Amino acid sequence: MQIKQLYSYFSGYVNIIVEGYYIERFINKCASENIYLWNMKRDGECILYTNVSTEDFKRLKNIAKVTKCKLKISRKRGIPFKANKYRKRKLFFILPLIILVFLFVISKFVWNIEVIGNDINKDEILSITSNNGLKTGILKSKVDKDKIINQIRLNRSDISWCGIKIEGTNVVIEIEKAREKPDIVDKNDYCDIVSSRDAIIESIEVTSGTAAVEKGDVVKKGDTLVYGIIEGKYTDSRKVHSLANIKAKVWYSESKKEYKEQRIEKSTGKEENYYQISLNNFKINFNKRVSKFQNYDTIKNSNRLRIFNNFYLPIEITKFTNIEKKEEKINYSEEELKKKIVDDLKNKLKNKIKDKEIIDENVIVEDKNSILKVKVIYEVIEDIGIEQKIN
């Protein structure tokens, strides 16, 4: 019987209501004429709910007439009725076709540009590519990768390698930044050793060359510390490649001044959001009201829509978040402000000094009524010798 029901779903069937005093005769008559009824439910003595195929329903009229029952269709079901229902809705069939054509057309264009690389200002790279024709909305077939790569390298001497690949509607620009190489004098060239900083010589050990300074001498940046010349006892002087280990006292300092009374901004925790949709260069702003906050910071977060990993759409949704700020007044004591400034200056100095040996620390504080000026000085031991080729 389930096969008969399945067949009826594909050919169509109806839910009917049978009303009359001779419902049993109606059912028996249907059975004798091989008319299949299913899901029969009685409602009292005079009402029957049941299903019947569209083919058999035409034969029920004579049976209903003989058994003095009334027939009423409550619902039409099955594939033929669904097809007929949606036939009137042409858009239902046209819309998928429109979407496919739309996706095909936009797949020919670039809708997102991604820059990959460490320590690279991505906005500068995108500015170069835009000036050379690579921007969102351009046909992929018009992207001249070789030209753009050459222009990036011509404009940026700090880039050692650049590559461009097109994936879907996404263009990926990969950048490798060139590492700065120190000026190294070849070991076969003659050279002096000069000072890299103003300093006081702490120790000097010369392996090759002639020392120009000794412990305790004050030197300035660029002064010669070791000459690349050796005086012969029985021969004339000769040039050499100087080698020496030179340690000296140098000074690093940072200073800062701040008011004892300061005004700082703190978040109140209140936020308001509004959105903007960009269709390539056309923007739709959904909120044109002025912010209800008097003082606030705005955070912008943009996301370009995509349907696959590298298939971006020309639709970008931008969320703007206004965070309310409130100004507060803080009065620092001299000790509080001194500690705050000193901690900040020490962090800056540690980034400069790194692993060098600190032998002394000096903090100078100058209190001028409402302003506190602080200077932190580190005395450090480091190697100050750098090779300089003899022309």
Secondary structure, 3 states (H helix, E strand, C coil): CHHHHHHHHHHCEEEEEEECCCHHHHHHHHHHCCCCCEEEEEECCCEEEEEEEHHHHHHHHHHHHHCCCEEEEEEEECHHHHHHHHHCCHHHHHHHHHHHHHHHHHCCECCEEEEECCCCCHHHHHHHHHHCCCCCCCEHHHCCHHHHHHHHHHHCCCEEEEEEEEECCEEEEEEEECCCCCCCCCCCCCEEEEECCCEEEEEEEEEECEECCCCCCEECCCCEEEECEECCCCCCCEECECEEEEEEEEEEEEEEEEECEEEEEEEEEEEEEEEEEEECCEEEECCCCCCCCCCEEEEEEEEEEECCCCCEEEEEEEEEEEEEEEEEEEECCHHHHHHHHHHHHHHHHHHHHCCCEEEEEEEEEEEECCEEEEEEEEEEEEECEEEEECC
